[in-house]
Amino acid sequence: MLQALIAIAIISITILLYLGMNRLYLKFSSPFLSPILTTVLVIIGILVLFHIPYNTYLIGGHWINYLLGPAVVALAYPLYNQRKILVKYLLPIVSGVSIGLVVGMMSGSLLAFLFGVNKDMILSLLPKSLTTPVAMEVSSELGGIPAITVVLVVIAGFVGAVLGPLFIKWSRIHSDMGKGIALGSASHALGTSKASEYGELSFSMGSVSMALTAILGAIIGSIIPFFM
């Protein structure tokens, strides 16, 4: 009974925090006030301030995690609505995602190599642009450290969701399709969530990019280490 009450309290607090942070974001429209980022930071602050163990938070938090499955399945709806555009622009979409994936993988790994980071960390860094479950599997297969990979995936997601719109603006990208591909391929689910703010087409392209990035990343990630 006690655990049920704790779970309800945690779920309620998390949802209320997100709604509050979302209203704050809509009011000021600053990319640094992204509700995903601010909600996470506030929750971390609460856990640290009141010395609440993470396992205690997971009593309710894991129920929120279960919603990730239905959320991913729900991506099929905007994809279906944009199916004609997907078929028409299949080559540009695949090309854009592939280039974004290779650049994302190689740039991070190259910088890590230049700074003398050890091979295990570099291999953990390679799949940072993939969605978490796939990234963990790729990291494990490559000989990386999945726990480190998860942290890097989250960082990549937050950076893309927060700074992505700024780079899109500076690069003068006006195509909704281009915005979705850029955010989805660079920052997986968090980027796709951000892409939804540009409209259904961007959201659809973001979800397509996220899926293609995961598939292609698993293939490319298994080849890259042979050249290291």
C-alpha positions as CSV (number, residue, x, y, z in Angstrom):
1,M,0.0,0.0,0.0
2,L,2.8,2.4,0.9
3,Q,4.7,1.7,-2.3
4,A,1.5,2.4,-4.3
5,L,1.1,5.8,-2.6
6,I,4.8,6.6,-3.2
7,A,4.4,5.7,-6.9
8,I,1.2,7.9,-7.3
9,A,3.0,10.8,-5.5
10,I,6.1,10.5,-7.7
11,I,4.1,10.2,-11.0
12,S,1.9,13.2,-10.0
13,I,4.9,15.4,-9.0
14,T,6.7,14.5,-12.2
15,I,3.7,15.3,-14.4
16,L,2.9,18.5,-12.6
17,L,6.6,19.6,-12.9
18,Y,6.6,18.9,-16.6
19,L,3.4,20.8,-17.1
20,G,4.7,23.8,-15.1
21,M,8.0,23.8,-17.0
22,N,6.1,23.5,-20.3
23,R,4.1,26.6,-19.4
24,L,7.3,28.4,-18.6
25,Y,8.8,27.4,-21.9
26,L,5.7,28.5,-23.8
27,K,5.8,31.9,-22.1
28,F,9.5,32.7,-22.7
29,S,10.3,30.4,-25.7
30,S,14.0,30.1,-24.7
31,P,15.6,26.9,-25.9
32,F,17.4,26.7,-22.6
33,L,14.0,26.4,-20.9
34,S,13.1,23.2,-22.8
35,P,10.6,21.4,-20.4
36,I,12.5,18.1,-20.8
37,L,15.7,19.6,-19.6
38,T,14.3,21.8,-16.8
39,T,12.1,19.1,-15.5
40,V,15.0,16.7,-15.2
41,L,17.1,19.3,-13.5
42,V,14.4,20.2,-11.0
43,I,13.8,16.5,-10.2
44,I,17.5,15.9,-9.7
45,G,17.6,19.0,-7.4
46,I,14.7,17.6,-5.3
47,L,16.3,14.2,-5.0
48,V,19.6,15.7,-3.9
49,L,18.0,18.3,-1.6
50,F,15.8,15.8,0.3
51,H,18.3,12.9,0.1
52,I,15.8,10.7,-1.8
53,P,17.5,7.6,-3.3
54,Y,17.1,7.1,-7.0
55,N,15.6,3.7,-6.4
56,T,12.9,5.3,-4.4
57,Y,12.1,7.7,-7.3
58,L,12.0,4.6,-9.6
59,I,9.0,3.2,-7.6
60,G,6.9,5.6,-9.6
61,G,9.4,6.6,-12.3
62,H,9.5,3.2,-13.9
63,W,5.7,3.5,-14.7
64,I,6.5,6.6,-16.7
65,N,9.3,4.6,-18.5
66,Y,6.7,2.0,-19.6
67,L,4.9,4.7,-21.6
68,L,8.0,4.9,-23.9
69,G,6.7,1.9,-25.8
70,P,3.3,3.2,-26.7
71,A,4.9,6.6,-27.4
72,V,7.2,5.0,-30.0
73,V,4.3,3.1,-31.6
74,A,2.3,6.4,-31.7
75,L,5.0,7.7,-34.1
76,A,3.4,5.5,-36.8
77,Y,0.5,7.9,-37.1
78,P,2.3,11.0,-38.4
79,L,4.4,8.7,-40.5
80,Y,1.3,7.3,-42.1
81,N,0.0,10.8,-42.8
82,Q,3.2,11.7,-44.5
83,R,3.7,8.4,-46.4
84,K,3.5,10.0,-49.9
85,I,6.2,12.6,-49.0
86,L,8.4,9.8,-47.6
87,V,8.2,7.8,-50.8
88,K,8.8,10.9,-52.9
89,Y,11.9,12.1,-51.0
90,L,13.3,8.7,-50.0
91,L,16.8,9.3,-51.4
92,P,17.3,12.8,-49.8
93,I,16.0,11.5,-46.5
94,V,18.3,8.4,-46.4
95,S,21.2,10.5,-47.7
96,G,20.7,13.2,-45.1
97,V,20.4,10.8,-42.2
98,S,23.4,8.8,-43.4
99,I,25.6,11.9,-43.6
100,G,24.4,13.2,-40.3
101,L,25.1,9.8,-38.6
102,V,28.6,9.4,-40.0
103,V,29.5,13.0,-39.1
104,G,28.1,12.6,-35.6
105,M,30.0,9.4,-35.0
106,M,33.3,10.4,-36.6
107,S,33.5,14.0,-35.2
108,G,33.0,12.9,-31.6
109,S,35.3,9.9,-31.9
110,L,38.0,12.0,-33.7
111,L,37.9,14.7,-31.0
112,A,38.2,12.0,-28.3
113,F,41.1,10.4,-30.1
114,L,42.9,13.8,-30.4
115,F,42.5,14.4,-26.7
116,G,44.0,11.1,-25.9
117,V,40.9,9.4,-24.6
118,N,41.3,5.6,-24.3
119,K,39.7,3.2,-26.8
120,D,37.0,2.0,-24.4
121,M,35.7,5.5,-24.0
122,I,35.9,6.2,-27.8
123,L,33.9,3.0,-28.5
124,S,31.4,4.1,-25.8
125,L,31.1,7.5,-27.6
126,L,30.5,6.1,-31.1
127,P,26.7,5.3,-30.7
128,K,25.8,8.5,-28.8
129,S,23.4,9.7,-31.6
130,L,21.4,6.5,-31.5
131,T,18.3,5.9,-29.4
132,T,19.2,4.5,-25.9
133,P,18.3,0.8,-26.3
134,V,20.1,0.5,-29.6
135,A,23.1,2.6,-28.4
136,M,23.6,0.3,-25.4
137,E,23.6,-2.8,-27.6
138,V,26.0,-1.3,-30.1
139,S,28.3,-0.1,-27.3
140,S,28.4,-3.5,-25.7
141,E,29.1,-5.3,-29.1
142,L,31.9,-2.9,-29.8
143,G,33.5,-3.4,-26.4
144,G,32.5,-0.1,-25.0
145,I,30.9,0.7,-21.7
146,P,27.1,0.8,-22.0
147,A,26.7,2.8,-18.8
148,I,28.9,5.5,-20.2
149,T,27.1,5.3,-23.5
150,V,23.7,6.0,-21.8
151,V,25.1,9.2,-20.2
152,L,26.5,10.3,-23.6
153,V,23.2,9.6,-25.4
154,V,21.3,11.7,-22.8
155,I,23.8,14.5,-23.2
156,A,23.5,14.3,-27.0
157,G,19.7,14.4,-26.7
158,F,19.7,17.4,-24.4
159,V,22.3,19.4,-26.4
160,G,20.4,18.7,-29.6
161,A,17.0,19.7,-28.1
162,V,18.4,22.9,-26.6
163,L,21.0,24.1,-29.1
164,G,19.5,22.4,-32.2
165,P,17.0,25.2,-32.9
166,L,19.7,27.8,-32.6
167,F,21.9,26.1,-35.2
168,I,18.9,25.6,-37.5
169,K,18.2,29.3,-37.3
170,W,21.9,30.3,-37.8
171,S,22.1,27.9,-40.8
172,R,18.9,29.4,-42.2
173,I,17.2,26.1,-42.7
174,H,13.6,26.8,-43.6
175,S,12.5,23.4,-44.7
176,D,10.4,21.6,-42.2
177,M,11.7,18.3,-43.6
178,G,15.3,19.5,-43.1
179,K,14.6,20.5,-39.5
180,G,13.1,17.1,-38.7
181,I,15.9,15.2,-40.3
182,A,18.6,17.2,-38.5
183,L,17.0,17.0,-35.0
184,G,16.0,13.3,-35.4
185,S,19.3,12.1,-36.6
186,A,21.4,14.1,-34.2
187,S,19.4,13.8,-31.0
188,H,17.1,10.8,-31.3
189,A,13.8,10.9,-29.2
190,L,14.6,14.3,-27.6
191,G,15.3,15.8,-31.0
192,T,12.2,14.3,-32.5
193,S,10.2,15.8,-29.6
194,K,11.7,19.2,-30.4
195,A,10.9,18.7,-34.1
196,S,7.2,18.4,-33.3
197,E,7.2,22.1,-32.5
198,Y,7.8,22.8,-36.2
199,G,4.8,20.9,-37.3
200,E,3.7,17.4,-38.3
201,L,6.0,17.1,-41.2
202,S,9.1,17.9,-39.1
203,F,7.9,15.5,-36.4
204,S,7.4,12.7,-39.0
205,M,10.9,13.3,-40.5
206,G,12.3,13.3,-37.0
207,S,10.8,9.9,-36.2
208,V,12.0,8.5,-39.6
209,S,15.5,9.9,-39.0
210,M,15.6,8.4,-35.5
211,A,14.6,4.9,-36.7
212,L,17.0,5.1,-39.7
213,T,19.8,6.3,-37.5
214,A,19.4,3.4,-35.2
215,I,19.4,0.9,-38.1
216,L,22.3,2.4,-40.0
217,G,24.2,3.2,-36.8
218,A,24.2,-0.4,-35.8
219,I,25.7,-1.3,-39.2
220,I,28.2,1.5,-39.4
221,G,29.2,1.2,-35.8
222,S,30.3,-2.4,-36.3
223,I,32.6,-1.3,-39.2
224,I,34.3,1.8,-37.8
225,P,36.4,0.1,-35.1
226,F,38.3,-1.8,-37.8
227,F,39.7,1.5,-39.1
228,M,40.8,2.6,-35.6
